[in-house]
């Protein structure tokens, strides 16, 4: 695997944040094609999310990334962001039954890549708070889009709002209760629940999933996610 060149050997003005933004720009044609195949009417939304996502990521990297290399770890997370943007086209409705399977296939790809970025960051010595936040926000965006898509398709009920919006509700609550914004310790349990959450949403996007199995799956995943957040909130409250 080719290692990114050090900043000192790069052209003047080149930075990891700039390279991340350029990578996002380079994914636009592929994202456009995938989004158009899923739902032509969803193409503008997909491109809007791609543009906003990479703009925010580049800004965050410029402000709080201590390394001189972009690293394969951030490129993997950026690829997951591009896939998530393409999946946003499904919110406009999948107009061609041929591409019903594109949504679970892309979502499963994004899920499979999750964890690889962290492994690469440790291997390359490029761990950072930015990288952890970048990964978490992409996970949250992927979950939100899959949940809204499943809700629009009538795959399950209001529990999908928990699966797609719990992270954002927690962040909103932290604005009123600052102690919720304190850093949490790393937790294998929390990571496992996140994987199971997205895996359940991927399963709900599969066209042949029986209707009688969809609701129990969504309810079980929502209950597990609620337990995970409740455990973290209890820990934060105790520390406060």
Order of alpha helices (4+ residues) and beta strands (2+ residues): alpha-alpha-alpha-alpha-alpha-alpha-alpha-alpha-alpha
